[in-house]
Amino acid sequence: MKNSKIITQILLIALFTLPFSAFAGGGHSHGPAGHAPTPRLTQEQILIFGQTHLDKVVGRKLKVDGEVLDASWKGISPKKISTKMLKYGFTLIQMEHPKGKRKVFLLIDRRGELRDINHSGKFPNLN
């Protein structure tokens, strides 16, 4: 009888303590503190991303508004680049052609990924 009482107590203790050990430990959270927003890019990072993306578009001969940009678009001076912060963490990068008044506009997200490119600088719902 004593043994069955001890076994029952052990089983009850195990029953109530084992399920709690399956829960996540200290510091675990699904709340907003565990998912901080991506910080904004620095001006230097924006310039680097802009030049890198434009060089890729030129190198891959991708069309911008139906036109393939030639090699003269590569290596634009930082003096010919301007930036503007837009809604939702997007950045507009304006790059002026070194030999003329033509411009190309790159839209990058807060991680620096290219989202769109055109000659007008118009991006619906953003500017």
C-alpha positions as CSV (number, residue, x, y, z in Angstrom):
1,M,0.0,0.0,0.0
2,K,2.8,2.3,0.9
3,N,4.5,1.6,-2.4
4,S,1.4,2.4,-4.4
5,K,1.1,5.8,-2.6
6,I,4.7,6.6,-3.4
7,I,4.2,5.6,-7.0
8,T,1.0,7.8,-7.2
9,Q,2.9,10.8,-5.8
10,I,5.8,10.3,-8.2
11,L,3.3,10.1,-11.1
12,L,1.4,13.2,-10.0
13,I,4.6,15.2,-9.6
14,A,5.8,14.0,-13.1
15,L,2.4,14.8,-14.6
16,F,2.4,18.4,-13.3
17,T,6.1,19.2,-13.9
18,L,7.0,17.5,-17.2
19,P,4.6,19.5,-19.4
20,F,6.1,22.8,-18.1
21,S,9.6,21.8,-19.2
22,A,8.3,21.7,-22.8
23,F,7.7,25.4,-22.8
24,A,10.3,27.9,-24.1
25,G,12.8,29.1,-21.6
26,G,13.6,32.6,-20.4
27,G,14.1,35.3,-22.9
28,H,11.7,33.7,-25.4
29,S,9.2,36.1,-26.9
30,H,6.8,36.4,-29.8
31,G,6.2,40.0,-29.0
32,P,7.4,43.1,-30.9
33,A,10.6,43.4,-28.9
34,G,11.9,40.2,-30.5
35,H,11.4,41.6,-34.0
36,A,13.0,45.0,-34.2
37,P,12.6,46.9,-37.5
38,T,15.4,47.1,-40.0
39,P,17.4,50.3,-39.4
40,R,17.6,52.9,-42.1
41,L,20.5,52.8,-44.5
42,T,23.3,55.4,-44.1
43,Q,23.9,57.8,-46.9
44,E,27.2,56.0,-47.8
45,Q,25.3,52.7,-48.0
46,I,22.7,54.2,-50.2
47,L,25.3,55.6,-52.6
48,I,27.1,52.2,-52.8
49,F,23.8,50.3,-53.4
50,G,22.7,52.8,-56.0
51,Q,26.0,52.5,-58.0
52,T,26.1,48.7,-57.6
53,H,22.5,48.2,-58.8
54,L,23.0,50.6,-61.8
55,D,26.2,48.8,-62.8
56,K,24.3,45.5,-62.7
57,V,21.5,46.8,-64.8
58,V,24.1,48.1,-67.3
59,G,26.2,45.0,-67.2
60,R,23.2,42.6,-67.7
61,K,21.8,44.9,-70.5
62,L,18.4,45.2,-68.7
63,K,15.9,47.6,-70.2
64,V,14.8,50.7,-68.3
65,D,11.6,52.1,-69.8
66,G,12.2,50.1,-72.9
67,E,15.9,51.2,-73.3
68,V,19.1,49.3,-72.6
69,L,21.5,51.6,-70.7
70,D,25.0,51.6,-72.3
71,A,28.3,51.5,-70.5
72,S,28.4,55.3,-70.2
73,W,26.1,55.0,-67.2
74,K,28.7,53.1,-65.2
75,G,30.7,54.8,-62.5
76,I,28.6,57.9,-61.9
77,S,30.3,60.4,-59.6
78,P,28.7,60.8,-56.2
79,K,28.3,64.5,-57.1
80,K,25.7,63.4,-59.7
81,I,23.7,61.4,-57.2
82,S,20.9,62.6,-54.9
83,T,18.6,60.7,-52.6
84,K,15.2,61.2,-51.0
85,M,13.5,59.1,-48.3
86,L,10.0,58.0,-49.3
87,K,7.1,56.3,-47.4
88,Y,7.3,52.7,-46.1
89,G,11.1,52.8,-45.7
90,F,11.9,53.2,-49.5
91,T,14.7,55.4,-50.8
92,L,14.6,57.1,-54.2
93,I,18.1,57.5,-55.8
94,Q,18.4,60.0,-58.6
95,M,21.5,59.5,-60.8
96,E,22.4,62.0,-63.5
97,H,24.2,60.8,-66.7
98,P,27.8,62.1,-66.7
99,K,27.6,63.5,-70.2
100,G,24.1,64.9,-70.4
101,K,20.9,65.8,-68.7
102,R,19.4,62.4,-68.7
103,K,18.5,60.8,-65.3
104,V,17.7,57.4,-64.0
105,F,15.8,56.8,-60.7
106,L,16.3,53.7,-58.6
107,L,13.9,52.7,-55.9
108,I,15.5,50.6,-53.1
109,D,14.0,49.2,-49.9
110,R,15.3,49.5,-46.4
111,R,17.6,46.5,-46.9
112,G,19.2,48.1,-50.0
113,E,17.5,45.8,-52.5
114,L,16.5,47.3,-55.9
115,R,12.7,47.3,-56.3
116,D,12.3,49.4,-59.5
117,I,14.1,51.7,-61.9
118,N,12.9,54.2,-64.4
119,H,13.6,57.6,-66.1
120,S,10.6,59.4,-64.6
121,G,11.2,59.0,-60.9
122,K,7.5,58.3,-60.4
123,F,6.6,55.3,-58.3
124,P,2.9,54.9,-57.6
125,N,1.8,55.2,-54.0
126,L,5.3,56.3,-52.9
127,N,5.8,59.8,-54.1
